[in-house]
Amino acid sequence: MRDRTRHIKGILDGLLGKWEKGTVKKGDAVRAAWAATAEEEARKHARPVNMKNGILMVIVESSSWLYKFTLEKKDILERFNENYKGRKKATDIRFRIGTLDT
């Protein structure tokens, strides 16, 4: 029974490692595309959180920045997709107010 437990643990560790590597690569690509897309001042007030099912989630620090990004959403989406090196491009961006602490 003990050998079987080690075997299952090895399988799970391997799967988790692969999953984490895929997430990191995607996260790095999203952050790099955002850095190339957003202007310097905008990068100080917003950061991408994740991209899932083609929807890019971006946290912004205030309602005024939320409004600004919402007005420019179409242009931001186009520029982001030009810079994004991942397989699946973003189909939408959702902006949410939150803290930018990492």
MMTF fields as JSON, N, C-alpha, C and O atoms, coordinates in Angstrom:
{
  "mmtfVersion": "1.0.0",
  "mmtfProducer": "UNKNOWN",
  "numBonds": 407,
  "numAtoms": 408,
  "numGroups": 102,
  "numChains": 1,
  "numModels": 1,
  "chainsPerModel": [1],
  "groupsPerChain": [102],
  "chainIdList": ["A"],
  "bondAtomList": [4, 2, 8, 6, 12, 10, 16, 14, 20, 18, 24, 22, 28, 26, 32, 30, 36, 34, 40, 38, 44, 42, 48, 46, 52, 50, 56, 54, 60, 58, 64, 62, 68, 66, 72, 70, 76, 74, 80, 78, 84, 82, 88, 86, 92, 90, 96, 94, 100, 98, 104, 102, 108, 106, 112, 110, 116, 114, 120, 118, 124, 122, 128, 126, 132, 130, 136, 134, 140, 138, 144, 142, 148, 146, 152, 150, 156, 154, 160, 158, 164, 162, 168, 166, 172, 170, 176, 174, 180, 178, 184, 182, 188, 186, 192, 190, 196, 194, 200, 198, 204, 202, 208, 206, 212, 210, 216, 214, 220, 218, 224, 222, 228, 226, 232, 230, 236, 234, 240, 238, 244, 242, 248, 246, 252, 250, 256, 254, 260, 258, 264, 262, 268, 266, 272, 270, 276, 274, 280, 278, 284, 282, 288, 286, 292, 290, 296, 294, 300, 298, 304, 302, 308, 306, 312, 310, 316, 314, 320, 318, 324, 322, 328, 326, 332, 330, 336, 334, 340, 338, 344, 342, 348, 346, 352, 350, 356, 354, 360, 358, 364, 362, 368, 366, 372, 370, 376, 374, 380, 378, 384, 382, 388, 386, 392, 390, 396, 394, 400, 398, 404, 402],
  "bondOrderList": [1, 1, 1, 1, 1, 1, 1, 1, 1, 1, 1, 1, 1, 1, 1, 1, 1, 1, 1, 1, 1, 1, 1, 1, 1, 1, 1, 1, 1, 1, 1, 1, 1, 1, 1, 1, 1, 1, 1, 1, 1, 1, 1, 1, 1, 1, 1, 1, 1, 1, 1, 1, 1, 1, 1, 1, 1, 1, 1, 1, 1, 1, 1, 1, 1, 1, 1, 1, 1, 1, 1, 1, 1, 1, 1, 1, 1, 1, 1, 1, 1, 1, 1, 1, 1, 1, 1, 1, 1, 1, 1, 1, 1, 1, 1, 1, 1, 1, 1, 1, 1],
  "groupList": [{"groupName": "MET", "atomNameList": ["N", "CA", "C", "O"], "elementList": ["N", "C", "C", "O"], "formalChargeList": [0, 0, 0, 0], "bondAtomList": [1, 0, 2, 1, 3, 2], "bondOrderList": [1, 1, 2], "singleLetterCode": "M", "chemCompType": "L-PEPTIDE LINKING"}, {"groupName": "ARG", "atomNameList": ["N", "CA", "C", "O"], "elementList": ["N", "C", "C", "O"], "formalChargeList": [0, 0, 0, 0], "bondAtomList": [1, 0, 2, 1, 3, 2], "bondOrderList": [1, 1, 2], "singleLetterCode": "R", "chemCompType": "L-PEPTIDE LINKING"}, {"groupName": "ASP", "atomNameList": ["N", "CA", "C", "O"], "elementList": ["N", "C", "C", "O"], "formalChargeList": [0, 0, 0, 0], "bondAtomList": [1, 0, 2, 1, 3, 2], "bondOrderList": [1, 1, 2], "singleLetterCode": "D", "chemCompType": "L-PEPTIDE LINKING"}, {"groupName": "THR", "atomNameList": ["N", "CA", "C", "O"], "elementList": ["N", "C", "C", "O"], "formalChargeList": [0, 0, 0, 0], "bondAtomList": [1, 0, 2, 1, 3, 2], "bondOrderList": [1, 1, 2], "singleLetterCode": "T", "chemCompType": "L-PEPTIDE LINKING"}, {"groupName": "HIS", "atomNameList": ["N", "CA", "C", "O"], "elementList": ["N", "C", "C", "O"], "formalChargeList": [0, 0, 0, 0], "bondAtomList": [1, 0, 2, 1, 3, 2], "bondOrderList": [1, 1, 2], "singleLetterCode": "H", "chemCompType": "L-PEPTIDE LINKING"}, {"groupName": "ILE", "atomNameList": ["N", "CA", "C", "O"], "elementList": ["N", "C", "C", "O"], "formalChargeList": [0, 0, 0, 0], "bondAtomList": [1, 0, 2, 1, 3, 2], "bondOrderList": [1, 1, 2], "singleLetterCode": "I", "chemCompType": "L-PEPTIDE LINKING"}, {"groupName": "LYS", "atomNameList": ["N", "CA", "C", "O"], "elementList": ["N", "C", "C", "O"], "formalChargeList": [0, 0, 0, 0], "bondAtomList": [1, 0, 2, 1, 3, 2], "bondOrderList": [1, 1, 2], "singleLetterCode": "K", "chemCompType": "L-PEPTIDE LINKING"}, {"groupName": "GLY", "atomNameList": ["N", "CA", "C", "O"], "elementList": ["N", "C", "C", "O"], "formalChargeList": [0, 0, 0, 0], "bondAtomList": [1, 0, 2, 1, 3, 2], "bondOrderList": [1, 1, 2], "singleLetterCode": "G", "chemCompType": "PEPTIDE LINKING"}, {"groupName": "LEU", "atomNameList": ["N", "CA", "C", "O"], "elementList": ["N", "C", "C", "O"], "formalChargeList": [0, 0, 0, 0], "bondAtomList": [1, 0, 2, 1, 3, 2], "bondOrderList": [1, 1, 2], "singleLetterCode": "L", "chemCompType": "L-PEPTIDE LINKING"}, {"groupName": "TRP", "atomNameList": ["N", "CA", "C", "O"], "elementList": ["N", "C", "C", "O"], "formalChargeList": [0, 0, 0, 0], "bondAtomList": [1, 0, 2, 1, 3, 2], "bondOrderList": [1, 1, 2], "singleLetterCode": "W", "chemCompType": "L-PEPTIDE LINKING"}, {"groupName": "GLU", "atomNameList": ["N", "CA", "C", "O"], "elementList": ["N", "C", "C", "O"], "formalChargeList": [0, 0, 0, 0], "bondAtomList": [1, 0, 2, 1, 3, 2], "bondOrderList": [1, 1, 2], "singleLetterCode": "E", "chemCompType": "L-PEPTIDE LINKING"}, {"groupName": "VAL", "atomNameList": ["N", "CA", "C", "O"], "elementList": ["N", "C", "C", "O"], "formalChargeList": [0, 0, 0, 0], "bondAtomList": [1, 0, 2, 1, 3, 2], "bondOrderList": [1, 1, 2], "singleLetterCode": "V", "chemCompType": "L-PEPTIDE LINKING"}, {"groupName": "ALA", "atomNameList": ["N", "CA", "C", "O"], "elementList": ["N", "C", "C", "O"], "formalChargeList": [0, 0, 0, 0], "bondAtomList": [1, 0, 2, 1, 3, 2], "bondOrderList": [1, 1, 2], "singleLetterCode": "A", "chemCompType": "L-PEPTIDE LINKING"}, {"groupName": "PRO", "atomNameList": ["N", "CA", "C", "O"], "elementList": ["N", "C", "C", "O"], "formalChargeList": [0, 0, 0, 0], "bondAtomList": [1, 0, 2, 1, 3, 2], "bondOrderList": [1, 1, 2], "singleLetterCode": "P", "chemCompType": "L-PEPTIDE LINKING"}, {"groupName": "ASN", "atomNameList": ["N", "CA", "C", "O"], "elementList": ["N", "C", "C", "O"], "formalChargeList": [0, 0, 0, 0], "bondAtomList": [1, 0, 2, 1, 3, 2], "bondOrderList": [1, 1, 2], "singleLetterCode": "N", "chemCompType": "L-PEPTIDE LINKING"}, {"groupName": "SER", "atomNameList": ["N", "CA", "C", "O"], "elementList": ["N", "C", "C", "O"], "formalChargeList": [0, 0, 0, 0], "bondAtomList": [1, 0, 2, 1, 3, 2], "bondOrderList": [1, 1, 2], "singleLetterCode": "S", "chemCompType": "L-PEPTIDE LINKING"}, {"groupName": "TYR", "atomNameList": ["N", "CA", "C", "O"], "elementList": ["N", "C", "C", "O"], "formalChargeList": [0, 0, 0, 0], "bondAtomList": [1, 0, 2, 1, 3, 2], "bondOrderList": [1, 1, 2], "singleLetterCode": "Y", "chemCompType": "L-PEPTIDE LINKING"}, {"groupName": "PHE", "atomNameList": ["N", "CA", "C", "O"], "elementList": ["N", "C", "C", "O"], "formalChargeList": [0, 0, 0, 0], "bondAtomList": [1, 0, 2, 1, 3, 2], "bondOrderList": [1, 1, 2], "singleLetterCode": "F", "chemCompType": "L-PEPTIDE LINKING"}],
  "groupTypeList": [0, 1, 2, 1, 3, 1, 4, 5, 6, 7, 5, 8, 2, 7, 8, 8, 7, 6, 9, 10, 6, 7, 3, 11, 6, 6, 7, 2, 12, 11, 1, 12, 12, 9, 12, 12, 3, 12, 10, 10, 10, 12, 1, 6, 4, 12, 1, 13, 11, 14, 0, 6, 14, 7, 5, 8, 0, 11, 5, 11, 10, 15, 15, 15, 9, 8, 16, 6, 17, 3, 8, 10, 6, 6, 2, 5, 8, 10, 1, 17, 14, 10, 14, 16, 6, 7, 1, 6, 6, 12, 3, 2, 5, 1, 17, 1, 5, 7, 3, 8, 2, 3],
  "groupIdList": [1, 2, 3, 4, 5, 6, 7, 8, 9, 10, 11, 12, 13, 14, 15, 16, 17, 18, 19, 20, 21, 22, 23, 24, 25, 26, 27, 28, 29, 30, 31, 32, 33, 34, 35, 36, 37, 38, 39, 40, 41, 42, 43, 44, 45, 46, 47, 48, 49, 50, 51, 52, 53, 54, 55, 56, 57, 58, 59, 60, 61, 62, 63, 64, 65, 66, 67, 68, 69, 70, 71, 72, 73, 74, 75, 76, 77, 78, 79, 80, 81, 82, 83, 84, 85, 86, 87, 88, 89, 90, 91, 92, 93, 94, 95, 96, 97, 98, 99, 100, 101, 102],
  "secStructList": [7, 2, 2, 2, 2, 2, 2, 2, 2, 2, 2, 2, 2, 2, 2, 2, 2, 2, 2, 2, 2, 2, 2, 2, 2, 2, 2, 2, 2, 2, 2, 2, 2, 2, 2, 2, 2, 1, 7, 2, 2, 2, 2, 2, 2, 3, 3, 3, 3, 3, 3, 3, 6, 6, 3, 3, 3, 3, 3, 3, 1, 1, 2, 2, 2, 2, 2, 2, 2, 2, 2, 6, 2, 2, 2, 2, 2, 2, 2, 2, 2, 2, 2, 7, 7, 1, 1, 1, 7, 7, 1, 3, 3, 3, 3, 3, 3, 7, 7, 7, 7, 7],
  "xCoordList": [0.818, 0.0, 0.87, 0.531, 1.975, 2.856, 3.457, 3.573, 3.834, 4.377, 3.338, 3.659, 2.118, 1.035, 0.82, 0.564, 0.925, 0.782, 1.886, 1.62, 3.11, 4.224, 4.018, 4.324, 3.505, 3.252, 2.214, 2.411, 1.129, 0.083, 0.624, 0.334, 1.404, 2.002, 2.903, 2.889, 3.679, 4.547, 3.748, 4.128, 2.664, 1.801, 1.21, 1.238, 0.676, 0.078, 1.103, 0.82, 2.286, 3.345, 3.707, 3.912, 3.783, 4.091, 3.014, 3.316, 1.766, 0.659, 0.599, 0.396, 0.775, 0.762, 1.921, 1.762, 3.068, 4.211, 3.947, 4.269, 3.356, 3.023, 1.995, 2.106, 0.995, -0.05, 0.523, 0.19, 1.378, 1.983, 2.861, 2.847, 3.616, 4.467, 3.622, 3.97, 2.519, 1.627, 1.034, 0.906, 0.67, 0.096, 1.117, 0.803, 2.318, 3.358, 3.651, 3.758, 3.78, 4.059, 2.944, 3.213, 1.706, 0.574, 0.56, 0.351, 0.781, 0.8, 1.889, 1.672, 3.059, 4.155, 3.797, 4.094, 3.162, 2.771, 1.728, 1.772, 0.792, -0.242, 0.395, 0.089, 1.282, 1.94, 2.808, 2.833, 3.508, 4.357, 3.507, 3.855, 2.403, 1.519, 0.901, 0.767, 0.525, -0.047, 0.989, 0.663, 2.222, 3.282, 3.512, 3.799, 3.388, 3.572, 2.333, 2.423, 1.193, -0.079, -0.379, -0.663, -0.315, -0.709, 0.39, 1.579, -0.034, 0.923, 1.55, 1.013, 2.664, 3.403, 2.541, 2.533, 1.83, 0.99, -0.132, -0.474, -0.69, -1.758, -1.247, -1.971, -0.022, 0.556, 0.722, 0.739, 0.844, 0.963, -0.366, -0.386, -1.471, -2.792, -3.622, -4.777, -3.05, -3.786, -2.806, -1.65, -3.297, -2.469, -3.374, -4.481, -2.905, -3.689, -3.634, -2.601, -4.75, -4.804, -4.722, -3.922, -5.541, -5.498, -6.253, -6.903, -6.147, -6.939, -7.494, -6.749, -8.807, -9.469, -10.601, -11.402, -10.659, -11.695, -11.746, -12.82, -10.586, -10.5, -10.853, -10.896, -11.106, -11.464, -10.297, -9.897, -9.767, -8.668, -9.239, -10.057, -8.824, -9.269, -8.168, -7.022, -8.533, -7.572, -8.099, -9.246, -7.244, -7.587, -7.113, -5.972, -7.998, -7.657, -7.842, -8.638, -7.104, -7.093, -8.209, -8.439, -8.917, -9.959, -11.041, -10.876, -12.15, -13.269, -12.922, -13.423, -12.079, -11.704, -10.876, -11.043, -9.987, -9.217, -10.121, -9.943, -11.067, -12.026, -12.775, -12.941, -13.22, -13.935, -13.044, -13.467, -11.816, -10.875, -10.632, -10.697, -10.353, -10.106, -11.344, -11.237, -12.5, -13.741, -13.965, -14.394, -13.677, -13.82, -12.859, -13.182, -11.695, -10.66, -10.605, -9.65, -11.608, -11.6, -11.321, -10.501, -11.983, -11.81, -10.37, -9.788, -9.799, -8.412, -7.432, -6.463, -7.683, -6.806, -6.828, -5.784, -8.012, -8.149, -7.384, -6.697, -7.494, -6.779, -5.262, -4.55, -4.772, -3.326, -2.834, -1.747, -3.638, -3.246, -3.08, -2.08, -4.033, -3.965, -2.798, -2.246, -2.42, -1.247, 0.028, 0.957, 0.068, 1.262, 1.27, 2.328, 0.119, 0.013, 0.556, 0.172, 1.449, 2.092, 1.461, 1.954, 0.388, -0.283, -1.082, -1.244, -1.575, -2.33, -3.681, -4.038, -4.423, -5.783, -5.818, -5.431, -6.279, -6.334, -7.502, -8.444, -7.427, -8.491, -9.693, -9.537, -10.877, -12.107, -12.79, -13.645, -12.403, -13.015, -12.058, -11.18, -12.253, -11.512, -12.526, -13.483, -12.303, -13.147, -12.267, -11.249, -12.678, -11.952, -12.69, -13.915, -11.942, -12.507, -11.665, -10.443, -12.324, -11.605, -11.065, -11.767, -9.817, -9.193, -7.842, -7.449, -7.142, -5.808, -4.77, -4.919, -3.745, -2.696, -1.553, -0.563, -1.666, -0.616, -0.453, -1.433, 0.801, 1.058, 1.354, 1.592],
  "yCoordList": [-1.192, 0.0, 1.267, 2.256, 1.228, 2.384, 2.731, 3.908, 1.719, 1.965, 2.608, 3.474, 2.19, 2.748, 4.229, 5.034, 4.583, 5.976, 6.831, 7.934, 6.343, 7.079, 7.234, 8.284, 6.206, 6.254, 7.336, 8.131, 7.359, 8.366, 9.759, 10.695, 9.909, 11.2, 11.676, 12.853, 10.76, 11.117, 11.589, 12.556, 10.92, 11.308, 12.695, 13.554, 12.905, 14.204, 15.326, 16.408, 15.082, 16.098, 16.457, 17.628, 15.456, 15.702, 16.515, 17.448, 16.166, 16.909, 18.34, 19.268, 18.524, 19.878, 20.704, 21.891, 20.084, 20.794, 21.257, 22.39, 20.376, 20.753, 21.868, 22.804, 21.77, 22.782, 24.128, 25.151, 24.141, 25.388, 26.003, 27.221, 25.197, 25.725, 26.38, 27.457, 25.752, 26.326, 27.635, 28.569, 27.72, 28.938, 30.058, 31.197, 29.746, 30.77, 31.311, 32.524, 30.452, 30.905, 31.813, 32.87, 31.411, 32.219, 33.543, 34.595, 33.499, 34.725, 35.676, 36.886, 35.139, 35.973, 36.614, 37.786, 35.854, 36.387, 37.487, 38.488, 37.307, 38.316, 39.593, 40.69, 39.451, 40.632, 41.354, 42.585, 40.601, 41.219, 41.964, 43.069, 41.365, 42.021, 43.276, 44.297, 43.198, 44.365, 45.493, 46.659, 45.142, 46.143, 46.839, 48.035, 46.097, 46.68, 47.443, 48.315, 47.122, 47.722, 49.017, 50.039, 48.974, 50.12, 51.17, 50.855, 52.413, 53.509, 53.49, 52.877, 54.151, 54.115, 54.552, 53.887, 55.64, 56.132, 55.139, 54.945, 54.526, 53.545, 52.304, 51.724, 51.888, 50.715, 50.938, 49.981, 52.199, 52.502, 52.314, 52.142, 52.347, 52.347, 51.104, 51.011, 50.163, 48.946, 47.813, 48.03, 46.592, 45.413, 44.263, 44.124, 43.443, 42.269, 41.212, 41.013, 40.55, 39.511, 38.139, 37.299, 37.913, 36.635, 36.749, 37.754, 35.691, 35.589, 34.176, 33.195, 34.093, 32.802, 32.828, 33.762, 31.805, 31.693, 32.934, 33.356, 33.504, 34.646, 35.979, 36.998, 35.992, 37.234, 37.664, 36.949, 38.834, 39.401, 40.178, 41.078, 39.845, 40.544, 41.493, 41.089, 42.765, 43.796, 44.518, 44.965, 44.622, 45.36, 46.795, 47.04, 47.744, 49.166, 49.739, 49.224, 50.808, 51.281, 52.236, 52.455, 52.818, 53.782, 53.829, 53.317, 54.46, 54.56, 55.462, 55.246, 56.46, 57.324, 56.554, 56.757, 55.673, 54.849, 53.8, 53.471, 53.284, 52.336, 52.988, 52.379, 54.211, 54.945, 55.171, 54.953, 55.607, 55.862, 54.592, 54.61, 53.496, 52.241, 51.755, 51.208, 51.943, 51.506, 52.262, 51.673, 53.561, 54.346, 53.882, 53.96, 53.405, 52.992, 51.482, 50.968, 50.78, 49.316, 48.679, 47.766, 49.145, 48.552, 48.692, 47.732, 49.878, 50.108, 49.297, 48.749, 49.223, 48.449, 46.98, 46.329, 46.458, 45.057, 44.773, 43.757, 45.643, 45.461, 45.48, 44.619, 46.458, 46.557, 45.367, 44.847, 44.934, 43.782, 42.554, 41.845, 42.294, 41.111, 41.179, 40.142, 42.365, 42.509, 42.12, 41.574, 42.401, 42.148, 40.787, 40.322, 40.14, 38.874, 37.723, 37.551, 36.939, 35.835, 34.48, 33.452, 34.468, 33.213, 32.661, 33.315, 31.446, 30.788, 31.445, 31.742, 31.666, 32.174, 33.661, 34.064, 34.466, 35.905, 36.273, 35.497, 37.453, 37.943, 38.365, 38.992, 38.016, 38.427, 39.57, 40.259, 39.765, 40.819, 41.179, 40.398, 42.369, 42.8, 43.228, 43.944, 42.782, 43.218, 43.943, 43.422, 45.14, 45.957, 45.927, 46.044, 45.771, 45.739, 46.633, 46.693, 47.322, 48.136, 47.222, 46.343, 47.445, 46.641, 47.227, 48.286, 46.519, 46.962, 46.374, 45.251, 47.118, 46.689, 45.993, 45.638, 45.787, 45.084, 43.696, 43.034, 43.251, 41.903, 40.936, 39.759],
  "zCoordList": [0.0, 0.0, 0.0, -0.649, 0.721, 0.814, -0.562, -0.904, -1.342, -2.681, -3.582, -4.395, -3.436, -4.243, -3.917, -4.812, -2.64, -2.217, -2.82, -3.297, -2.807, -3.414, -4.909, -5.473, -5.549, -6.986, -7.314, -8.233, -6.572, -6.798, -6.514, -7.259, -5.452, -5.129, -6.271, -6.629, -6.835, -7.961, -9.169, -9.829, -9.451, -10.577, -10.333, -11.215, -9.13, -8.811, -8.843, -9.357, -8.301, -8.336, -9.774, -10.095, -10.628, -12.032, -12.724, -13.469, -12.481, -13.088, -12.586, -13.37, -11.284, -10.732, -11.282, -11.567, -11.428, -11.994, -13.418, -13.777, -14.235, -15.613, -15.639, -16.431, -14.777, -14.735, -14.322, -14.92, -13.309, -12.848, -13.927, -14.108, -14.638, -15.705, -16.782, -17.267, -17.167, -18.173, -17.713, -18.504, -16.448, -15.902, -15.881, -16.227, -15.483, -15.421, -16.81, -16.988, -17.774, -19.136, -19.642, -20.214, -19.435, -19.879, -19.133, -19.737, -17.818, -17.024, -17.472, -17.543, -17.774, -18.263, -19.595, -19.823, -20.473, -21.782, -21.633, -22.35, -20.708, -20.467, -19.921, -20.387, -18.931, -18.354, -19.39, -19.429, -20.218, -21.248, -22.271, -22.686, -22.672, -23.64, -23.033, -23.708, -21.761, -21.09, -20.997, -21.218, -20.675, -20.572, -21.912, -21.952, -22.997, -24.333, -24.789, -25.653, -24.219, -24.641, -23.91, -24.534, -22.59, -21.764, -21.741, -21.745, -21.717, -21.602, -20.211, -19.288, -20.069, -18.807, -17.624, -16.588, -17.764, -16.671, -16.353, -15.186, -17.36, -17.146, -16.426, -15.616, -16.701, -16.031, -14.531, -13.755, -14.124, -12.7, -11.969, -10.75, -12.711, -12.096, -12.411, -11.995, -13.133, -13.488, -13.729, -14.093, -13.516, -13.82, -14.22, -13.7, -15.142, -15.528, -14.425, -13.786, -14.22, -13.199, -13.845, -13.432, -14.852, -15.56, -16.876, -17.164, -17.66, -18.876, -18.911, -18.914, -18.937, -18.922, -19.931, -19.96, -20.751, -21.779, -22.673, -23.103, -22.945, -23.839, -23.205, -23.895, -21.901, -21.218, -20.335, -19.416, -20.628, -19.865, -18.691, -18.884, -17.493, -16.283, -15.843, -15.646, -15.691, -15.308, -14.069, -14.035, -13.056, -11.841, -12.006, -12.396, -11.707, -11.741, -10.342, -9.557, -10.029, -8.651, -8.275, -7.086, -9.245, -8.89, -9.962, -11.069, -9.597, -10.537, -11.72, -12.824, -11.51, -12.628, -13.663, -14.866, -13.199, -14.133, -14.779, -15.952, -14.045, -14.605, -15.764, -16.821, -15.569, -16.612, -17.833, -18.968, -17.593, -18.701, -19.518, -20.747, -18.821, -19.526, -20.26, -21.357, -19.679, -20.324, -21.63, -22.623, -21.634, -22.864, -23.96, -25.145, -23.567, -24.517, -24.721, -25.303, -24.252, -24.224, -25.591, -25.691, -26.618, -27.953, -28.44, -28.945, -28.291, -28.713, -27.877, -28.404, -26.581, -25.693, -26.089, -26.136, -26.372, -26.768, -28.061, -28.159, -29.034, -30.294, -30.081, -30.599, -29.323, -29.064, -28.248, -28.498, -27.267, -26.457, -27.346, -27.232, -28.22, -29.08, -30.062, -30.43, -30.487, -31.344, -30.6, -31.194, -29.308, -28.501, -27.819, -27.395, -27.703, -26.974, -27.813, -28.97, -27.224, -27.936, -27.632, -28.096, -26.865, -26.531, -27.698, -28.729, -27.517, -28.582, -28.828, -29.968, -27.762, -27.885, -27.546, -26.448, -28.486, -28.28, -27.37, -27.202, -26.794, -25.918, -26.767, -27.814, -26.306, -26.98, -26.243, -26.801, -24.977, -24.17, -23.027, -22.66, -22.482, -21.303, -20.259, -20.556, -19.042, -17.931, -16.927, -16.471, -16.598, -15.642, -14.309, -14.267, -13.226, -11.874, -10.971, -11.105, -10.059, -9.082, -7.992, -7.492, -7.637, -6.595, -6.223, -6.712, -5.353, -4.951, -5.888, -6.369, -6.138, -7.06, -6.357, -6.997, -5.056, -4.324, -4.885, -5.226, -4.984, -5.5, -4.416, -4.687]
}
